[in-house]
Amino acid sequence: MSQIVPFILSSVSAARIPAEDIIRSGVSEYETSLDVDDFVDNFAMPEVNLRSLGLQNNKDPLLQAGKFEGDIAGFAGATPLTFKRDPVGVAHNAVRDTWHRWVDAEVPYVLSSRYGRYSRKVIARAMDEFHRNTCIRFVPRERLKHRDYVYIEPEDGCYSMVGRMGGKQPISLDAGCMEVGIVVHELMHTIGFFHEQSRTDRDDWIRINWRNILPGASDQFDKYDSRTMDLLGATYDYDSIMHYGPYAFSRNGQRTIDALRAGGEAMGQRKGFSETDIYKLNKLYWCDEHGNGAEGQSGEKGTGMTTMKHCEDVNGHCKKWRQAGFCDKIGYRHFMAETCAESCGKCAPRSIASLMSGCKDSEGFKNRCQLYATWGMCQGQNKPFMEKACPMSCNFCFNKEILIPRT
């Protein structure tokens, strides 16, 4: 069974905040993007209880936009039967056609000027989850470069199109959507994923209680057939952030979905990616096994260095921030060194990186190197010989990692 990788959120309860910090009123509508201050220290940001502010009711905000499957835009009157005829298709619960995937795993976006500072941090925090766990990057749209992009706006409810549809496409995140898990769910649609319970094999895992479903909402529980889906090697995932909750579209407060196996308690959770969500994201976009994300980082106590198995930028805004001078700006140096190592020139020279990546024990001694290392031959008078014959076994390769100085 897949496990949930929880979002890192502050345990401190947020106080009530001004409405202007969520959605600003009386401001001109124009396109903007997130800035560095939206990302700095957002892991320590406490989430606001939107219900206490009267911005959410007791219903799932993802099911209230009146769209296909609750929160999917662009398919008026659609059902899974539509997608059997539609060349878009899906893979697992993801777009099959490569045209509908984002080029080079970059999702160009613009942001409505109406979002307040709290909402901007929530959106940045959600984007960071993709940056940390996958090779997918949300990048500010450049007009001359990006014809296809998403426009994030507080229109009406929580909804998104699925995958890259061409041109300007909407993501609606109104005030009631401002939770990290909800924003991540909508961005998953944008990346190219449908809901988990639409899978071909779902009847082996869940039972739909049709009698409990709202009149006219039965088609929200249809499933796709095997001609439309490729399971990507992943089993059904109760823990997916893309799964309906057990009371979705209920007419009487009774469950509309029952799990048929153990582990179904988390259905509908919005607390974090499941391990399978991360696997599918990385597989759909051909990321490497680490996701090319910042999870490959680790600090080494006392060395003043940060190690990264993949020395690279882990935020799609890095080039823009470098041009604005944040790499050397007081108060931002540490954040930029860890987040934008490549753009800020904090990576080891490529020649050194190449040398380390080719570090291995000599063919003539490789069967004995580990034994020599256990005998203590890596140090003392034997060290010069072992550096040439057994550098890998003696850990003379910096663990094949790139060292980045902290600033």
Stockholm file with secondary structure:
# STOCKHOLM 1.0

chainA/1-407         MSQIVPFILSSVSAARIPAEDIIRSGVSEYETSLDVDDFVDNFAMPEVNLRSLGLQNNKDPLLQAGKFEGDIAGFAGATPLTFKRDPVGVAHNAVRDTWHRWVDAEVPYVLSSRYGRYSRKVIARAMDEFHRNTCIRFVPRERLKHRDYVYIEPEDGCYSMVGRMGGKQPISLDAGCMEVGIVVHELMHTIGFFHEQSRTDRDDWIRINWRNILPGASDQFDKYDSRTMDLLGATYDYDSIMHYGPYAFSRNGQRTIDALRAGGEAMGQRKGFSETDIYKLNKLYWCDEHGNGAEGQSGEKGTGMTTMKHCEDVNGHCKKWRQAGFCDKIGYRHFMAETCAESCGKCAPRSIASLMSGCKDSEGFKNRCQLYATWGMCQGQNKPFMEKACPMSCNFCFNKEILIPRT
#=GR chainA/1-407 SS CCCEEECCCCSSCCCCCCGGGTBCSSCCCCEECCCHHHHTTGGGCCCCCTTTTTSCCSSCGGGCSCBBTBTBCSCTTCCHHHHHHSTTCCBTTBCCSGGGSCGGGEEEEEEETTBCHHHHHHHHHHHHHHHHHSSCEEEECCTTTCSSEEEEECCSSEEECSSCCSSEEEEEECGGGCSHHHHHHHHHHHHTBCCGGGSTTGGGTEEECGGGBCTTCGGGGCCCCTTTCCCTTCCCCTTCTTSCCTTTTBSSSSCSEEESSTTGGGTTCCSEEEHHHHHHHHHHTTCCTTTTSGGGEEEETTTTEEEESSCSBCSTTHHHHHHTTGGGSTTTHHHHHHHBTTTTTCSCCHHHHHHHHTCCCCTTTHHHHHHHHHTTTTSGGGHHHHHHHCTTTTTCSGGGCEEEECC
#=GC SS_cons         CCCEEECCCCSSCCCCCCGGGTBCSSCCCCEECCCHHHHTTGGGCCCCCTTTTTSCCSSCGGGCSCBBTBTBCSCTTCCHHHHHHSTTCCBTTBCCSGGGSCGGGEEEEEEETTBCHHHHHHHHHHHHHHHHHSSCEEEECCTTTCSSEEEEECCSSEEECSSCCSSEEEEEECGGGCSHHHHHHHHHHHHTBCCGGGSTTGGGTEEECGGGBCTTCGGGGCCCCTTTCCCTTCCCCTTCTTSCCTTTTBSSSSCSEEESSTTGGGTTCCSEEEHHHHHHHHHHTTCCTTTTSGGGEEEETTTTEEEESSCSBCSTTHHHHHHTTGGGSTTTHHHHHHHBTTTTTCSCCHHHHHHHHTCCCCTTTHHHHHHHHHTTTTSGGGHHHHHHHCTTTTTCSGGGCEEEECC
//
